[in-house]
Amino acid sequence: MFLAETSSGVVLIALLFGIGLAALVALKAREKGRSFGIWFAFALFLFLPALIAVAIIKPTKTCPSCAKAIPKAANICPYCGAAQA
């Protein structure tokens, strides 16, 4: 009986640890202008590939004129040609 309680506790701790790691990856992706929910799900099921991917993606911002994602360093939108602030 004690063994069953211990193993369920270990599973719960591992699950919470996995959710925490997935949330950290998703937060880093959100800092780079990506969707938190999509990256959370990606990291929850495939943590290592998600961690590698979030490390190499480039930051983006949204163009106020056409609402498309553009590189954060862009001064002019490559889609609509609007100047960026």
N, CA, C and O of each residue as an XYZ file, in Angstrom:
340
protein
N       0.818     -1.186      0.000
C       0.000      0.000      0.000
C       0.867      1.257      0.000
O       0.561      2.214     -0.712
N       1.932      1.271      0.776
C       2.829      2.416      0.804
C       3.508      2.611     -0.545
O       3.715      3.747     -0.972
N       3.854      1.530     -1.216
C       4.513      1.616     -2.518
C       3.604      2.273     -3.549
O       4.074      3.076     -4.355
N       2.317      1.951     -3.540
C       1.370      2.545     -4.484
C       1.236      4.050     -4.242
O       1.169      4.823     -5.198
N       1.197      4.468     -2.993
C       1.103      5.889     -2.690
C       2.364      6.626     -3.118
O       2.288      7.749     -3.618
N       3.511      6.010     -2.927
C       4.775      6.630     -3.301
C       4.893      6.760     -4.811
O       5.316      7.807     -5.302
N       4.533      5.732     -5.554
C       4.676      5.801     -7.001
C       3.703      6.816     -7.611
O       4.047      7.480     -8.589
N       2.516      6.946     -7.061
C       1.595      7.952     -7.588
C       2.100      9.357     -7.273
O       1.898     10.283     -8.059
N       2.749      9.516     -6.139
C       3.341     10.811     -5.804
C       4.477     11.170     -6.740
O       4.626     12.329     -7.126
N       5.279     10.182     -7.106
C       6.386     10.410     -8.034
C       5.850     10.785     -9.408
O       6.386     11.675    -10.068
N       4.794     10.107     -9.837
C       4.178     10.423    -11.128
C       3.622     11.837    -11.111
O       3.778     12.568    -12.089
N       2.987     12.233    -10.038
C       2.434     13.584     -9.929
C       3.539     14.633     -9.965
O       3.401     15.653    -10.640
N       4.613     14.398     -9.260
C       5.741     15.341     -9.258
C       6.361     15.429    -10.646
O       6.686     16.523    -11.106
N       6.530     14.296    -11.318
C       7.086     14.304    -12.671
C       6.169     15.043    -13.640
O       6.644     15.775    -14.509
N       4.869     14.857    -13.496
C       3.907     15.550    -14.352
C       3.962     17.059    -14.131
O       3.964     17.827    -15.092
N       4.005     17.480    -12.885
C       4.092     18.914    -12.579
C       5.412     19.506    -13.072
O       5.444     20.640    -13.550
N       6.492     18.748    -12.958
C       7.790     19.201    -13.449
C       7.754     19.375    -14.966
O       8.280     20.353    -15.495
N       7.130     18.421    -15.663
C       7.008     18.510    -17.117
C       6.168     19.697    -17.549
O       6.502     20.374    -18.522
N       5.082     19.956    -16.835
C       4.235     21.106    -17.144
C       5.001     22.408    -16.900
O       4.875     23.359    -17.671
N       5.784     22.447    -15.842
C       6.593     23.633    -15.557
C       7.628     23.896    -16.631
O       7.816     25.039    -17.046
N       8.303     22.847    -17.087
C       9.297     23.012    -18.150
C       8.644     23.457    -19.456
O       9.181     24.306    -20.166
N       7.491     22.884    -19.766
C       6.772     23.276    -20.979
C       6.351     24.745    -20.894
O       6.404     25.464    -21.891
N       5.935     25.187    -19.712
C       5.546     26.587    -19.532
C       6.740     27.519    -19.722
O       6.590     28.604    -20.285
N       7.915     27.115    -19.263
C       9.109     27.945    -19.451
C       9.450     28.099    -20.927
O       9.790     29.191    -21.381
N       9.358     27.003    -21.674
C       9.620     27.062    -23.116
C       8.587     27.969    -23.787
O       8.940     28.786    -24.639
N       7.324     27.832    -23.412
C       6.262     28.648    -24.003
C       6.436     30.129    -23.661
O       6.166     30.990    -24.499
N       6.875     30.431    -22.462
C       7.127     31.830    -22.088
C       8.250     32.427    -22.921
O       8.170     33.580    -23.347
N       9.290     31.648    -23.153
C      10.400     32.132    -23.985
C       9.926     32.364    -25.415
O      10.336     33.333    -26.054
N       9.066     31.483    -25.922
C       8.528     31.662    -27.266
C       7.649     32.906    -27.327
O       7.673     33.630    -28.323
N       6.867     33.167    -26.269
C       6.022     34.360    -26.237
C       6.864     35.634    -26.240
O       6.474     36.635    -26.842
N       8.017     35.602    -25.570
C       8.928     36.753    -25.599
C       9.407     37.046    -27.009
O       9.722     38.190    -27.338
N       9.463     36.019    -27.841
C       9.920     36.180    -29.214
C       8.771     36.417    -30.185
O       8.967     36.385    -31.400
N       7.573     36.654    -29.656
C       6.435     37.001    -30.486
C       5.636     35.821    -31.001
O       4.875     35.976    -31.957
N       5.777     34.662    -30.411
C       5.058     33.466    -30.847
C       3.901     33.161    -29.904
O       3.790     33.757    -28.833
N       3.038     32.227    -30.309
C       1.860     31.856    -29.534
C       2.239     31.008    -28.321
O       2.920     29.991    -28.453
N       1.789     31.438    -27.135
C       2.076     30.693    -25.908
C       1.446     29.312    -25.951
O       2.114     28.324    -25.647
N       0.170     29.220    -26.324
C      -0.558     27.951    -26.298
C       0.024     26.896    -27.228
O       0.169     25.734    -26.849
N       0.353     27.303    -28.433
C       0.917     26.352    -29.390
C       2.269     25.847    -28.898
O       2.550     24.651    -28.967
N       3.092     26.743    -28.411
C       4.411     26.330    -27.943
C       4.327     25.518    -26.649
O       5.163     24.646    -26.412
N       3.336     25.796    -25.820
C       3.151     25.007    -24.605
C       2.807     23.566    -24.972
O       3.381     22.628    -24.419
N       1.875     23.391    -25.897
C       1.494     22.040    -26.325
C       2.677     21.328    -26.984
O       2.914     20.147    -26.731
N       3.405     22.038    -27.815
C       4.591     21.472    -28.479
C       5.605     21.004    -27.439
O       6.118     19.889    -27.529
N       5.892     21.851    -26.454
C       6.887     21.509    -25.431
C       6.389     20.433    -24.480
O       7.192     19.664    -23.952
N       5.085     20.362    -24.250
C       4.535     19.357    -23.355
C       4.736     17.952    -23.924
O       5.033     17.011    -23.188
N       4.572     17.824    -25.233
C       4.686     16.504    -25.848
C       6.076     16.212    -26.409
O       6.504     15.058    -26.426
N       6.781     17.240    -26.867
C       8.113     17.062    -27.454
C       9.048     18.113    -26.871
O       9.404     19.079    -27.546
N       9.441     17.923    -25.624
C      10.181     18.962    -24.914
C      11.513     19.307    -25.574
O      11.771     20.481    -25.841
N      12.352     18.338    -25.840
C      13.686     18.631    -26.363
C      13.641     19.303    -27.727
O      14.337     20.301    -27.915
N      12.855     18.811    -28.702
C      12.784     19.553    -29.972
C      12.220     20.964    -29.801
O      12.660     21.885    -30.488
N      11.262     21.146    -28.905
C      10.696     22.479    -28.672
C      11.731     23.406    -28.048
O      11.805     24.582    -28.402
N      12.518     22.890    -27.138
C      13.569     23.692    -26.510
C      14.599     24.141    -27.541
O      15.021     25.297    -27.535
N      14.998     23.244    -28.412
C      15.959     23.581    -29.468
C      15.350     24.600    -30.427
O      16.003     25.574    -30.801
N      14.099     24.372    -30.824
C      13.440     25.279    -31.768
C      13.277     26.680    -31.197
O      13.507     27.663    -31.901
N      12.883     26.785    -29.934
C      12.687     28.107    -29.343
C      14.025     28.826    -29.152
O      14.070     30.055    -29.107
N      15.093     28.073    -29.042
C      16.408     28.692    -28.905
C      16.889     29.303    -30.224
O      17.662     30.262    -30.219
N      16.431     28.748    -31.354
C      16.956     29.238    -32.635
C      15.993     30.153    -33.396
O      16.400     30.774    -34.378
N      14.728     30.256    -32.971
C      13.806     31.136    -33.695
C      14.163     32.592    -33.448
O      14.672     32.960    -32.389
N      13.884     33.402    -34.446
C      14.183     34.827    -34.348
C      12.957     35.583    -33.824
O      11.822     35.204    -34.114
N      13.184     36.642    -33.059
C      12.060     37.436    -32.538
C      11.284     38.121    -33.665
O      11.865     38.529    -34.671
N       9.970     38.242    -33.485
C       9.127     38.921    -34.465
C       8.272     39.970    -33.771
O       8.135     39.987    -32.547
N       7.704     40.840    -34.589
C       6.712     41.807    -34.114
C       5.616     41.871    -35.173
O       5.788     41.351    -36.275
N       4.519     42.492    -34.854
C       3.398     42.597    -35.780
C       3.402     43.979    -36.421
O       3.526     44.993    -35.735
N       3.265     44.007    -37.736
C       3.177     45.269    -38.462
C       1.841     45.929    -38.130
O       0.803     45.278    -38.245
N       1.831     47.198    -37.724
C       0.567     47.857    -37.389
C      -0.320     48.114    -38.616
O      -1.528     48.296    -38.471
N       0.257     48.130    -39.805
C      -0.534     48.400    -41.007
C      -1.215     47.158    -41.562
O      -2.412     47.182    -41.851
N      -0.454     46.061    -41.716
C      -1.026     44.869    -42.356
C      -1.219     43.701    -41.390
O      -1.783     42.679    -41.781
N      -0.772     43.821    -40.151
C      -0.937     42.824    -39.091
C      -0.224     41.505    -39.374
O      -0.627     40.468    -38.847
N       0.816     41.523    -40.187
C       1.598     40.312    -40.432
C       2.830     40.310    -39.530
O       3.314     41.364    -39.115
N       3.327     39.117    -39.235
C       4.537     38.983    -38.414
C       5.752     39.326    -39.266
O       5.933     38.802    -40.365
N       6.578     40.217    -38.732
C       7.796     40.629    -39.428
C       8.959     40.545    -38.451
O       8.741     40.522    -37.240
N      10.208     40.497    -38.958
C      11.362     40.471    -38.046
C      11.380     41.702    -37.139
O      11.022     42.803    -37.556
N      11.798     41.496    -35.906
C      11.787     42.579    -34.920
C      12.705     43.734    -35.331
O      12.430     44.885    -34.991
N      13.768     43.450    -36.042
C      14.725     44.476    -36.432
C      14.322     45.226    -37.699
O      15.021     46.157    -38.098
N      13.221     44.852    -38.341
C      12.815     45.474    -39.602
C      12.373     46.922    -39.390
O      11.630     47.230    -38.458
N      12.845     47.798    -40.270
C      12.428     49.199    -40.232
C      11.281     49.457    -41.192
O      10.519     50.409    -41.025
N      11.162     48.587    -42.217
C      10.095     48.682    -43.211
C       9.472     47.296    -43.345
O      10.184     46.295    -43.424
N       8.154     47.242    -43.370
C       7.447     45.972    -43.507
C       7.713     45.382    -44.892
O       7.505     46.072    -45.890
N       8.169     44.124    -44.985
C       8.436     43.532    -46.290
C       7.152     43.202    -47.063
O       7.219     42.925    -48.261
N       5.991     43.225    -46.409
C       4.733     42.887    -47.063
C       4.014     44.112    -47.611
O       3.581     44.116    -48.763
N       3.886     45.152    -46.789
C       3.117     46.322    -47.226
C       3.977     47.568    -47.429
O       3.500     48.555    -47.988
N       5.228     47.541    -46.990
C       6.131     48.662    -47.190
C       5.975     49.789    -46.178
O       6.587     50.844    -46.341
N       5.177     49.592    -45.145
C       4.970     50.623    -44.126
C       6.204     50.782    -43.254
O       6.860     49.803    -42.898
N       6.509     52.020    -42.918
C       7.632     52.284    -42.023
C       7.261     51.852    -40.613
O       6.121     52.024    -40.183
N       8.227     51.291    -39.896
C       8.012     50.813    -38.533
C       8.589     51.817    -37.546
O       9.593     52.469    -37.833
N       7.970     51.939    -36.405
C       8.422     52.879    -35.369
C       9.644     52.378    -34.649
O      10.149     53.050    -33.750
